[in-house]
Amino acid sequence: MTRVIAIANQKGGVGKTTTSVNLAASLAATKRSVLLIDLDPQGNATMGSGVDKREVERSSYDVLMDEASIADAVVSPDGLGYDLLPANADLTAAEVALIDELGRELRLRQAVDSVRGEYAYVIIDCPPSLNMLTVNALVAADSVIIPTQCEYYALEGLSALLETLDKIRKILNPRLHIEGFLRTMYDPRNNLANQVSQQLLQHFGDKVYQTVIPRNVRLAEAPSHGLPALMYDKSSTGAVAYLALAGEMLRRDEASLAAG
């Protein structure tokens, strides 16, 4: 059964793309079939997977505009173990082009439904805003992982996202649920980070992953080499943390299947 998971938070710089790329690589390392969909016009997940966004023939823009299927546009980056639907600046035009289209919120869901069954996991990297691209991702997804930096404005920023999720659940996608909150760029020496971490646990309980993603130089360096941290430096704390996250997700999935 295919699980479609959007990585979303309208706040920039919280580790969405880092999480998307490294989670895709970590799940692939457990021998699961994975598709990573880049839905951000910046194309950072594409570049971070070693694919030049300026040279892709077809992208998520073509899929959203119904000019190509996912199967037509997907690429397989060398040695990473997952497939990629790349993105580039063309996606910005999709926002405008979709405004007058009927069923514009359903474009990605229809495309993803065509490959359900071919992958164990489909990971969607969302842009840092609650726009039509993010709405498409949330309508296509079964669940959402929300990367959350443990800093002062983190909880304040979550309220708008949670309201959006609630609206989409009521109107467009009743199956959508929160997969989990992921604490990112965590520095345990920082008192504020520890306080915000505790607040997240108080607010959201077991929806907060036990796995915490630390601040890590190797994790920050890896994208400039077009590699997930697992391929750049598999012994780094960042790579180990994302492998732990993949393991925690798989255990949760097995537990929910066993519970029926």
N, C-alpha and C positions, 0 to 999 in steps of 0.2 A: 504493500500500500504506500503510495507516494505522500509524503508530508511536505506541504508548501509553507515556508516560514519567511515572513517579511522581517527585516532588521530595520527598525524605524525609531526615529526620535527627531522632532523638528529642530532641535537644538544642534548646531554644527559643532564639530570637534569633540564628539563624545566617544568616538571609536566605532561608528557604524561600519565603515568600509573595512577597517582593520578586522572587525568581528566577522563580517561577511566572508572575506577572503580566507582568513585563518580557520574559521569554522568549516568552510567548504573543504579546505585541505585536510583538516583533522578528521572529518567524517569520511573523506575519501581514503584516508590512511587506515580506517577500520574496515576497509573493503566494501563500503557502501557506495552505490552509484549516486553521484551528486551533479546537479546543474546549478551553477551560479548565474543569476540574472542581474546584470548591471542596469539599474534604472535611474542612474544619476548622470545628468549631462556632463559633469566633470570627468566622467569615465575613469575614476580612480581605481575602481575594482578591476577594470580592464587592464590598465597599466600595471597595477599591482600583481596581475596574473601573467605579466610578461608579454602582453599583446599590445601592439602600438595602436592606440585608438584612432590615429590619423589614417591608418591603412586598412581598416576593416571594410570589407565589401558590403556586408549587411549587418545591421545592428538592431537593438531593441526599438529604435525609431521605426524601422521597416515593419517590424512585427506589430507595433501599436497602430501603424497606419494601414495594416492589412495588406501590405505589399510583399510580405514574406512570412513563411511559417517559422516557428522556432527551429524546427529541424533543418530548414534552409540556411538559417543565420548562425547557428551554433558553431563554435570552434573548440578544439581540444588543445589547450596549452601544453607544451612539451613537459612531460615528467611531473605534472602536478596532480594527475589522477582524477580531475573533475572536468566537466564541460562548462563552457562559458558562453552566455549570450552577451556580446560586448555592447558598449555604449560610447557615444561621443557627443559633441556639441549639437549634433542634429536633433537630439532629444528636446532641446529647448523649443524647437519649431513644433513639436508634437503637442505641446501645451496649447498653443494657439490654434493649431489645425483641428484639435479635438473639440474645441468649444461648441461648435455648431453641429457636432455629430450625434446622432441618436445612439443611445447605449454606450456613450463614451467611457463610462466607468467600468464597463465589462470587457474592454478590448484585451487586457492582459489575461483575464480569467479564461476567456475563450481560447487564447493561444496556449496557455499552460495546460488546460484540459486536454489538449491534443497530445501532450507528452506524459500525462499521468500514467503511471504504470511502467514507464521506461526508466524512471529514477526513484531511488528510495527517498532522496531529499532534494527539494528545490529551494534554494536560498535566494531571496530578493534583496539587493542592496538599494535602499530608498534614498532619495535626495533629502537634504536637510531643510525641508519645509513641508507644510501640509497642503500640497498642491495636487493637481489632477494626476500626476505621476504617482504620488504616494497613495492617493485614493485607489488608483488602478491596482497597485501592489496589495493594498489591504483587502480589496474585493476578491483578488485572486488567491489570497493566502488562507490557510487554515488557522494560522496562529501568528503571533508577533513576539519577537524578542526585542526588548527595549534596553539598549546599552545606556547606562546612567553613570555619569562622572560624579564622584562623591565630592561635590562642591556646593557653595551657598545657594545657587539658583536652581539646582537640580530638581528638587521636588516641586518648586513653583512652575517650572517648565513642563512638568509631566501632566498637569491638569488639563491643558489644552489638547494634548495627545489622547488622554483617556476619554475626554468628551467626544473627540472625533471617532475613536474606536467604538464608542457607545452608539453614535449615530449610524455608523456603517453597519454595525451589528443589527440595528433595528430595521434599517431600510434596505440594505443591499447584500449583506452577508451574515446571516444568523449564526453560522458555524464559527465565526471568528472569535478567538479567545487569546488571552495573554499567555504565551508560552513561559515567559519568565523575564525578570529584571536582572540585568547583568551589570555588576559593578566594575567599571573600567578605570584605567589610569590610576590605580589605587596605590597610595603611599601610606603604609601603616604608621609611619612616624608623624603624620600630619593629624593633629587633634580634630580639625574640622572634618577631614575625610572619615575618621572613625565615628564622629557624631552623625554625619549624614548617612553613613552605612547603617548605623543603629536605627535611624529614623525610617529608612527603607524597610528594614526588617520588621519594625513595629507596624508600619502601614500595610505592607504586602505579604508578610509572613513567608510561607513556604513557596510563594511565587518568586522569591529572590533566590537566584542560584547560589549554592554553597561556594561554587568556584568563583574566585575573584581574579580579575585580570590586572596585573601590576603595571606600574610604570616601568618600561623596559627599553633600553637603548636599542637592542637587537630588533625588537618589534617595530620600533620607529624607523630603523634603517632598511628593513627588508623590502618595503615597496619600491625604494629607489633602485633596487636590483631586480625588480619585476618578479619577486618571489614571496610566497607566504613565509612566515618565520620558521615553520617546520622544515622548509627546504634551505633556508638561509643559515639558520643555526638551531638545529633540533634540540640542543641541550639548553638553550636560553630559557629564562623563566617565563617569557611570553609564549614561546612555543609549547612549553610544558603545560601552561595554564589553559591554552585553547584545546590541547588534547584532553585535559581533565574535563573541560566543559563538554566536549563531544561525548566523553564517557558518561558524564552526569545526565546528559540528554537521552542517551541510549538506555540507561538504566530507568529513567522516568518513563520512557516509551514502553519498555518491557513491563514495568509495573502496571501501567494503565491498561495494557493489553491483557495482562493476567487478571486484572480486576473486572475485565469485561466492558 
